[in-house]
Amino acid sequence: MKEMDDTSVVIDIAHYPQVNFFKYVITALTRNDINVHVILQPRGNLVPIFEKECPHVPYVSIGEHKKTISGKIFDAVKRDIAFLRYLSKIKFDAGLSCGSVNLAHAARLFRKPFITFGDDIEYKLGYYLVHPFATREVRPKYVPARGKKVLKYNGFKELAYLHPNHFKPNEKALEPYNLHPYEYVFIREVSSWSLNYRGAEMGKLSKILNYIKRKDLKIILSIEEAIL
């Protein structure tokens, strides 16, 4: 078996979709003899989902998922410290994430490149906590972001796992829901904490649903682990 070289990359994963987003990245990196250190922030079933999707990829768990603002701030500080302790024990050459504040801070302190991916333009606070520390920000062209750090591409981030090279739809999966291709729209929402639910100005979800209904399409709304 060919041994990997000394090049190492740290990937921080904090949400379910990021498992899908990074799983083929991890495969591509390891095939190119690059060591990958995965850090998970436990949340719901994130750990077992990662273990199922990436069964042979080692990981460490750092931090906790908090729902309150004060809890998030306290855990962010604790996680920053834990990141520094962990990364001081390993060799790494770059960091990758979808907006990880903790990895952004740690990479800057260790003077390593940090690349962030994302399209969540509505979450201003998270953006401002990551932006100053990022080496590159990779975003779809439809996201109104500018600057020397920003690298844009034609497409959307879900192509990382829904591209035909990776994903082959199984129409039998629709049978339990009495659905057929091209007659429905699947919408995934994080939770009721999403900005899509808050206030008249930010509440976009109802507008989206009304538009889809006018097109005579069925709606499958997924909120975390429940399908409504």
Buried (B, 14 or more C-beta within 10 A) or exposed (E): EEEBEEBBBBBBBBBBBBBBBBBBBBBEBBEEEBBBBBBBBBBEEBBEBBBEBBEEBEBEBBBBBBEEEEEEEEBBEBBBEBBBEBBEEEEBBBBBBBBBBBBBBBBBBBEBEBBBBBBBEEEEEBBEBBBEBBBBBBBBEEBEBEEEBBEBEEEEBBBBBEEEEEEEEEEEEBEEEEBEEEEBBEBEBBEEEBBBBEEEEEEBBEEEBEEBEEEEEBEBBEBBEEEE
